[in-house]
């Protein structure tokens, strides 16, 4: 299973706190060691890093960034945070004519963006409301380890959220905040 991870850097913007994309990326790369994943990391992601031209499209596209009111935050060419409307990001990805097995929006308030990405993938994973950065990292690590035994992304996401909800670190909201859209919008 090929996974491309586009990680925005840990910069704060407005009311959105900095995220530790490097740590989340590390946990995904550690899951790769189990042998079921081929991970390509695009760190310090700009909007140009979302391009699929000239390469084999991934099965799963995992975005580590901030989300807020239908926007996703990446960086510009100077490394400064920049908001992009989810529809613009989805149109860019869609312009390559690819259909993915999954898109993971591991970002706060990404539920409002999920429907926008639904036509591009069989499954879209997102989160309602705030998403604690520690829980986001733990969720990503658990998700990609769980895919080894449960290769259906939606099922693996639910198992991962359920597992994390039983621990002390992510008890508050990881399960209730998980959004799973299947096959063009169904939950």
HELIX and SHEET records of a PDB file:
HELIX    1   1 UNK A   21  UNK A   32  1                                  12    
HELIX    2   2 UNK A   47  UNK A   50  5                                   4    
HELIX    3   3 UNK A   86  UNK A   94  1                                   9    
HELIX    4   4 UNK A  111  UNK A  117  1                                   7    
HELIX    5   5 UNK A  118  UNK A  120  5                                   3    
HELIX    6   6 UNK A  133  UNK A  146  1                                  14    
HELIX    7   7 UNK A  153  UNK A  165  1                                  13    
SHEET    1   A 6 UNK A  38  UNK A  43  0                                        
SHEET    2   A 6 UNK A   2  UNK A   7  1                                        
SHEET    3   A 6 UNK A  60  UNK A  64  1                                        
SHEET    4   A 6 UNK A 100  UNK A 106  1                                        
SHEET    5   A 6 UNK A 121  UNK A 127  1                                        
SHEET    6   A 6 UNK A 178  UNK A 182 -1                                        
SHEET    1   B 3 UNK A  66  UNK A  68  0                                        
SHEET    2   B 3 UNK A  71  UNK A  75 -1                                        
SHEET    3   B 3 UNK A  81  UNK A  85 -1                                        
END                                                                             
